[in-house]
Amino acid sequence: MRDAKHDTKKMDSGLYCLVLRLARPARIAVGRLGRKRFPAGYYVYVGSARKGLSKRIARHLRAKKSLRWHIDYLRRRAEIIGVKTYPTGDECALNRRVASLRGAEVVVPRFGSSDCRCMAHLHHFAQMPALPPSARPKILTCLTERRDEQ
């Protein structure tokens, strides 16, 4: 017999892409990376959570929080406009897919990738990017869709 609690935890893990918009160019201090220049535009941050995916995303959405990850520093100035989740898999493989999208560029090397060999897990786009499709049923409503309903 399967353990329902175990299944719930397994479902609450996976990969995610945060889509952010930075209205104006900014110089932002990013922890040990130092002060970096961020052009205005759209950003996609690729992350993962072995457990607590919904809590991780909720944390990213909160405005007030301690500065723990590189994304927290950018988040203070940029607005999250969308979230897309994916089943558990290879975070770096998803990151490579995002990096291959038309218009993707790395503006801050090593951002979000201090524990892997990727150039960065944050990609800048001048125009809103079309993210890779998700195989996971929609568990989070895209923030832009939610705004349209209000």
Secondary structure, 3 states (H helix, E strand, C coil): CCCHHHHHHHHCCEEEEEEEEECCCEEEEEHHHEEEEECCEEEEEEEEECCCHHHHHHHHHCCCCCCCCHHHHHHCCCEEEEEEEECCCCHHHHHHHHHCCCCCECCCCCCCCCCCCCCCCEEEECCCCCCCCCCCCCCCCCHHHHHHHC
